[in-house]
Amino acid sequence: MGESFVTPPILSFTSIYEQSSPPTPIVFILSPGSDPTSDLVKFAERQSFDQNNIKFLSMGQGQEKNAQTLLEASIARGHWLMLQNCHLLVKWLSVLEKHLTRLSKPHPDFRLWLTTEPCTAFPIGILQRSLKVVTEPPNGLKQNLRSTYYKTAPSALNECQHPAFRSLVYTLAFFHAVVQERRKYGKIGWNIPYDFNESDFRVCMNILSTYLQKSFEEKETKIPWESLKYLIGEVMYGGRAIDEFDRRILRTYMDEYFGDFIFDTFQKFYFYHDETVEYIIPEGVQRDDFTSKSEID
């Protein structure tokens, strides 16, 4: 049947939105490491939906009144409302269910997005009337790289003029995939499980863009490796790691993946290679140049 039948599809907000309607909430059932928030914001941008009309509320104790107010305003004004971590305030969801049951003539632009971890107390009535989406972190290096680039706007690879930028974004994506994959191996991977997610990658990509663009404009020939490795490995990803041995692993990856040696024309750089496979930094300009490479390997 082929690999495509066992390869999980990448989440398509376009498809989800086309199947939704004002009275039909979209429920994201989350697994560790998955967060659809940034994807929703980017989808709204592609739809030219006013960012001021997207409302977010992280649910928890004491948020009942805020949730009620935002819900009523969003229904009337046609906002998109995302209620995050609904499993933390399950008791209020019965109130939400009654609102949805009584809902009549909502604004045609209104959409309700809910995120929750698997929860046995989640109201069946909401699940029955909703569009349910199960989100999972990509499985395997290839899927992780593919997912990261799929969620990266093609224009983002052109934001920095430095010739090394696209290669370093791929290096960062590979590093991001590796640290996520280590979670599958329990204590062998990390002493403490960490929720590395897309937000970490996005911030680090912005760090790369900022520092490399500055180097390009100032005509500096050297890449500021130490600053980049510190901000990415120690501050962003390392900031999540509270175990010293885990931090040592992150520093090791930084030393192996980030340095002038990855651009050495006399000794080709490999993330890994053996007789059957080789992981290299692809040469390319467009996003598809990098995603096609991750499909082939």
Phi, psi and omega in degrees: 000331176106161183295331185299335183280345177248002178269119181295138180291150175280137184303125180247108179291333177298312179296318180298314183295321180297331181271352184268172176205165182306318181276000183251104179290155175253119183252118176264119176264112193269152168239164183306133177091358180251139180206110184278002187301308183294327177295322179295317179298316180293323178296319178299322178297317179295329179275000184058033177275131184303122182298334179289345181262011174254121183246139179235142175215123176275117186286151180172178182304130177090002182263006184302312183293318179298319179297317180298314181296313180296321180297311181297318180293320182293320178299318184284325188258356179078033178275162167265128181240122174250117174262113187264146176057051182296339179294345180275352179216056185298325185298332180281342184295336175294325175294317178300319180300319179295321178300314182293326179293322182272359187297124178221133179053054175289162175301136184299339180272351183295134172220140178246121180246128180239139173240141180205148168281160177308129188211120183290339182272359181296131185302128180298324182300320178292317180297321183293327183264001187256167170264117188260133181231121177264121181253134179224147174297148178301147183255112179101158182299314182299312181295324180294313177299316181299316181295317181299315181287327177298324182275358179263123179298137179307325181293337182295333180283352179251007183287336182244136183272351182295132183297340181271354189300309185296322178295321181286331174295318177296318177300317178297318179297321178294315177302316180300318179295319182296314183292331176287319181295330180299337180298333183294342187257017175058227183293340177288328180279302178225141175297327178232131179291131182244145182265064174293132184219185186298328180299322177299315180297316183298315181297318181292327176295321176294324177298314177302313182299316182296311184289320181287324178296320177297317178298320180295314182292328180269005177057038176278135182276337182262139175278135182285071186300315185298319179295316181296315181295324179292312183294320182281308187280326184262319185272304186285290181288317180294335178295337177276334186277115181259353177263132185296324179292325175294321178295325177296323177297316179298318179296324179296316177297320178301316181291330182277333187253341186237113179172168180301337184297338181286347177251015181291117182282344182267335178228103186299137180273134175235135167293320177193146173202150172213204184290338186248341185213151173217130177254112181234174173273116182294153171268129181181171180237317183270161179302321182297333178297328182270324179290325179295326178293321180290338177284326187283318188302000000 
